[in-house]
Amino acid sequence: MNESQPFDKISLLRLAFNGLADVELQEMAGLTDLRTYPPDHVLCHEGVYEDIFYIVADGTASISKNISEEDGERILRIAGKGDLIGEMALIQNVPRAATVRTITDCTVLEMDKKDFETMLGRSPHMAINIIRTTLDRIRENDQIAIRELQNTNKVLRHLDRNKLQFIQVAAHELRTPLTVLKGYVNVLSSFPDIKTNSALGEVMEGILKGADRMHEVVNMMLDVTRIDSETLKIAAVPVPLKRMIHDTVHSFAKIAMERSIELVIEQDVNTPNINGDPTLIQKAVYHLIVNAIKYTPNGGKVVLRSRPIVMEKEMPGVEISVKDTGIGLDAEQHELVFEKFYQVGDVTIHSSGKTSYKGGGPGLGLAIVRGVARAHGGKAWVESLGHDEVNFTGSTFYLQLPVDPPSDQLNK
């Protein structure tokens, strides 16, 4: 730190605080010191309580903030002649919100906290100037943040499109050899030598079971690409919802019995039939049940309900809910679980199998549920008191669908 060459303090303060009376400027000048610092000198340390207020008289300084360990520091702005530095931390009595580092030889006017607070108390004009400067700075930072957010969203949309295209290509490339594999397995299974050899029969059955599971995952990948398409339109036909729900739940009877999970159906007698895509709706119900069974421990309970509702704009609809006695979800996961490929917990310790307890999977089921809801003009969400693998407070997933999808959702 060096004592600076003489500066006209009054002129500098007038630049920084427009509208202050001469007597106020003179009083403030008497409370400040001029000092010059070399390049790369830190005037303010982020996260530290400090007691000096600065006004840049000459040179430049960078204001930067530590974003994260991965991203490091980010420069927010460059301060030059007449700029105020460090005033908000002194006003709020909080640590510095950013690091201020000189870029060039930098001459500054310094005022300690006590004198700064004295001047604020005596000079309303000074306080108004600081407020105006701070608001302008916030507005400028907001505009920068908005532009960066817009650019980030643009990149994310592009990456998401690329990901969907990759999924679609990969799924189609996998589907053909899987179909061939299943065909050859079925042919081999018909050979007398295979039929009479129980060991080989078990091997063939295992291959076929694995191929079926892979085929199911491939179909889920294709479902996601279809549902995620912004141009998806549905061909609405009458859907016997109560029967569909009943049949879908009963298809899990064997799995539920193996896991000692009680499956309960409670459908309101007035649950209406709806118009929609029956294949997509059945898949949504299917994935809700799979999810409930997967995250419910052995001996638990899964209850599926349906009832008529009135949706937004007085639109008649139906609500399907699946309530489990499973591990539950923390609040921050309530939206994330509907994202493609999202997995609850540590995927490295997941067991295999689509309905085994905390079993692994591609993380596409709930994304398909929400996609089906949106394709029909409905919505899907989850309610849970939080993750708890001791008391098992569980979760309830909701799927709401209109009786008649909006016209803009239909394939005409």
Beta strands, then each sheet from edge to edge (+ up, - down):
strand 1: 2-3
strand 2: 33-37
strand 3: 42-44
strand 4: 52-58
strand 5: 61-68
strand 6: 72-79
strand 7: 84-85
strand 8: 99-102
strand 9: 106-112
strand 10: 237-239
strand 11: 262-267
strand 12: 274-276
strand 13: 301-310
strand 14: 316-324
strand 15: 379-384
strand 16: 395-402
sheet 1: 1+ 2- 9+ 4- 7+
sheet 2: 3+ 8- 5+ 6-
sheet 3: 10+ 12-
sheet 4: 11+ 13+ 14- 16+ 15-
end
